[in-house]
Amino acid sequence: MPPSNDASNEGWIYGDQLILRRQSLSKEEIGPFLQFLFKEIARKPKPLKLKQTAGVARYLKAVAAEAQGSAQRDNVDHLAEVLWLTMLDSGEIEIAPKEEAIQFLKVHALTYLASFEVNRILEYLGNLPAPSRHAEFFQPPKLKGASRSALGQGPARLQDDLTERIYVAYHALRRTGIGDARGRIATVLNGLGYETGVRSVTDCKWGPPR
């Protein structure tokens, strides 16, 4: 909707000002662009098993408890906590029945949970039905990378997002009008040590199709 006729030209934004100009890479930007695009790919996380994850988290906590105070010791302690919280959020855990959860809270109300108003929480839980959609909420991300927490809900068969990044790089380079887009991409992929995923020994390096 256009702005009011009474509006002055100053301080108003019009629709044509929001249109982004067509972007393109210069020759000098191609190398840094490819390095940035392929430096960190997102991968499909392995399942977190409760027993194994709990054991590793306890090990890290034990190391931190015995180590002398240092920044590295604090990192290990924090890693243990993050690992356990990640397990709670997206690991493979069988949910407890409502009755079992309520009984657990009653048993520990005066000890581990003494800082909480457990009786009020129990009353609240007692008035609610047992959750039925937990399988929807507590799932690992489809893909996860170092520079981003999670990526989309793509096909479960994908092991990483390298294919999508190659597609973006190829079309970005073609738009610049510079030749040998495939060769430039292959050079970066080989330099970063990414495997092709091809079983043949002769195709272990990235390059033009044979």
C-alpha positions in Angstrom: 0.0 0.0 0.0 1.5 3.4 -0.9 2.2 5.9 1.8 -0.3 8.7 2.5 -0.4 11.6 0.1 0.3 13.8 3.2 3.6 12.2 3.8 6.8 14.0 3.0 9.5 12.4 1.0 11.9 12.3 3.9 11.7 9.3 6.3 9.7 7.0 4.1 10.8 3.8 2.4 9.3 2.8 -0.9 9.0 -0.7 -2.3 11.6 -0.1 -5.1 14.2 0.7 -2.5 13.9 -2.8 -1.0 14.7 -4.6 -4.3 18.2 -6.0 -4.2 20.4 -5.5 -7.2 21.7 -8.5 -9.0 24.8 -9.7 -7.2 27.9 -11.0 -8.9 31.5 -12.0 -7.9 34.6 -10.2 -9.1 37.7 -12.3 -10.0 39.3 -11.3 -6.8 36.4 -12.5 -4.7 36.1 -16.0 -6.2 38.8 -17.7 -4.1 37.7 -16.3 -0.7 34.1 -17.0 -1.6 34.8 -20.7 -2.3 36.9 -21.0 0.8 34.1 -19.5 2.9 31.4 -21.6 1.3 33.2 -25.0 1.7 35.2 -24.4 4.9 32.4 -25.7 7.1 29.8 -28.1 5.8 26.8 -29.3 7.8 26.6 -33.1 8.5 23.9 -35.5 9.7 24.4 -36.0 13.4 25.0 -39.6 14.7 22.3 -40.7 17.2 23.0 -39.9 20.9 22.5 -43.0 23.0 21.5 -42.4 26.6 23.9 -44.8 28.4 26.9 -43.9 26.3 26.3 -40.2 26.4 25.7 -40.2 30.1 29.0 -42.1 30.6 31.0 -39.7 28.5 29.4 -36.7 30.3 30.3 -38.2 33.7 33.8 -38.9 32.5 34.3 -35.3 31.4 32.8 -34.1 34.7 35.2 -36.3 36.6 38.2 -35.0 34.7 37.1 -31.4 35.5 36.6 -32.2 39.1 40.2 -33.6 39.5 42.0 -31.1 37.3 43.5 -27.8 38.5 41.7 -24.7 37.7 42.3 -23.3 34.2 40.4 -22.2 31.1 40.8 -25.6 29.6 39.4 -27.3 32.7 36.4 -25.0 32.6 35.9 -25.8 28.9 35.8 -29.5 29.7 33.3 -29.0 32.5 31.1 -26.9 30.2 31.3 -29.5 27.4 29.9 -32.1 29.8 26.9 -29.9 30.6 26.2 -29.1 27.0 26.5 -32.7 26.0 23.9 -33.7 28.6 21.5 -30.9 27.7 21.9 -31.9 24.0 21.0 -35.5 25.0 17.9 -34.3 26.8 16.8 -32.2 23.9 17.5 -34.5 20.9 18.9 -37.8 22.1 17.2 -41.2 22.1 15.3 -41.4 25.4 12.3 -43.4 26.2 9.7 -41.1 27.8 8.5 -42.1 31.3 4.8 -42.7 31.9 2.9 -40.0 33.7 2.5 -42.0 36.9 6.2 -42.8 37.0 7.2 -39.2 36.5 4.9 -38.0 39.3 6.2 -40.6 41.7 9.8 -39.7 40.9 9.1 -36.1 41.8 7.5 -37.1 45.1 10.5 -39.3 46.0 13.0 -36.5 45.5 10.9 -33.5 46.5 12.7 -32.9 49.8 16.2 -33.5 48.6 17.4 -32.9 45.0 14.3 -30.8 44.3 14.0 -29.0 47.6 14.5 -25.6 45.8 11.3 -26.1 43.8 7.7 -25.9 44.8 7.2 -29.5 43.9 3.6 -29.8 45.3 2.4 -27.0 43.0 4.2 -28.6 40.1 2.6 -32.0 40.9 -0.8 -30.4 41.0 -0.1 -28.7 37.7 1.0 -32.0 36.1 -1.9 -33.9 37.6 -4.4 -31.6 35.8 -2.8 -32.2 32.4 -3.0 -35.2 30.1 0.2 -37.1 29.4 2.1 -35.6 26.5 1.4 -37.3 23.1 3.6 -35.4 20.7 7.0 -35.8 22.2 8.2 -37.7 19.2 7.7 -34.6 17.1 9.6 -32.2 19.4 12.6 -34.1 20.6 14.4 -35.0 17.4 18.0 -34.4 16.3 18.5 -31.8 13.5 18.6 -33.2 9.9 21.9 -31.5 9.4 24.2 -29.6 11.8 27.3 -27.5 11.2 29.8 -25.6 13.3 28.6 -22.1 12.2 24.9 -22.8 12.5 22.8 -24.7 15.1 20.6 -26.6 12.7 19.6 -26.7 9.0 16.1 -27.3 7.6 14.1 -30.4 7.4 15.6 -31.9 4.3 15.6 -35.6 3.2 16.8 -37.9 6.0 19.0 -39.7 3.5 21.4 -36.7 3.1 24.6 -37.1 5.1 25.7 -33.5 4.6 24.9 -30.3 2.6 28.0 -30.5 0.3 25.9 -31.1 -2.8 23.8 -28.0 -2.1 26.9 -25.9 -1.6 28.5 -27.2 -4.9 25.2 -26.2 -6.7 25.4 -22.7 -5.2 29.1 -22.3 -6.0 28.7 -23.5 -9.6 25.9 -21.1 -10.4 27.6 -18.2 -8.6 30.7 -18.7 -10.6 28.9 -19.2 -13.9 27.2 -15.8 -13.3 30.6 -14.1 -13.1 31.3 -15.2 -16.7 34.6 -16.8 -15.7 35.3 -20.2 -17.2 36.2 -23.5 -15.6 33.7 -23.3 -12.7 33.9 -27.0 -12.1 37.7 -27.0 -12.0 37.8 -24.2 -9.5 35.4 -25.9 -7.2 37.2 -29.2 -7.5 40.5 -27.6 -6.5 39.0 -26.1 -3.4 37.2 -29.4 -2.4 40.4 -31.4 -2.9 42.4 -28.8 -0.9 40.0 -29.1 2.0 40.2 -32.9 1.9 36.5 -33.7 1.2 35.9 -37.2 0.0 33.9 -37.7 -3.2 31.8 -40.5 -1.8 32.7 -42.7 -4.8 33.9 -46.2 -4.0 36.3 -46.4 -7.0 39.9 -45.7 -6.1 40.4 -43.8 -9.4 37.7 -41.3 -8.4 38.9 -40.4 -4.9 39.6 -36.8 -6.0 37.2 -34.2 -7.2 37.4 -33.3 -10.9 35.5 -33.1 -14.1 33.3 -36.1 -15.0 35.1 -38.8 -17.0 
